[in-house]
Amino acid sequence: MRNAFRIFVMLICCAAAICAQEVPKYLHISTNPSYADAYVDKARAPIASNPDVALPGYIRVPEGESSVLVTIFKPGYKDTTISVKVSQADTSYLIVALTPSYDDEQLQYQQRSLMRRARRNFGHKLIFASAVPLIASGISAIVAHSEIKQANERKESIEKSLIRQGEEYEHNVEKFNDHRDRANTSKNVSIGTAIGGAILLGFGIVLSF
């Protein structure tokens, strides 16, 4: 009976602790015109980098904070930086009207930054893509090592054989040639894929900066 009471009290305490936890708050932002980039907690949009949130979308308000700083970017429009005070509700909603930009210098800066962003994203994709040939190179190297080992074993058997003819001798010679050929093929594949992977990785690193 006492154990049941203790369990009951523990359940009540756990439930109270869960209820006492602060419910996360979100700010939903949409823009007019639609589709823009949002950078959270930044006074100036680093538009050469990927956005924190693609709008329309939800932005989580940091715990303990009642407001959030957001900079909105859309090509052809002025950057809009706002500090939004959220309501007590779980989710607050906001629609931001964007102002067109007629500043040629700013528009050119936006296009250069977007091109840099696209280049960096492409570089990141090349870095990830380089993993495929590099992994293939490693596998081929393991296969080549195994084939070389087996070829050496066959070579040792041939060299130790006192009889230089017969079915067993010819079988060892045939197997030695097979393992040697496969080792050479695997070695060439390993080298080729390693070079290809290194080229992709190098270009990816250069483009990602």
HELIX and SHEET records of a PDB file:
HELIX    1   1 ARG A    2  ALA A   20  1                                  19    
HELIX    2   2 ASP A  104  ALA A  129  1                                  26    
HELIX    3   3 ALA A  131  LYS A  160  1                                  30    
HELIX    4   4 GLU A  167  SER A  208  1                                  42    
SHEET    1   A 3 GLY A  57  ARG A  60  0                                        
SHEET    2   A 3 TYR A  26  ASN A  32 -1                                        
SHEET    3   A 3 THR A  91  ALA A  97  1                                        
SHEET    1   B 4 VAL A  53  LEU A  55  0                                        
SHEET    2   B 4 ALA A  36  VAL A  40 -1                                        
SHEET    3   B 4 SER A  67  PHE A  73 -1                                        
SHEET    4   B 4 THR A  80  LYS A  85 -1                                        
END                                                                             
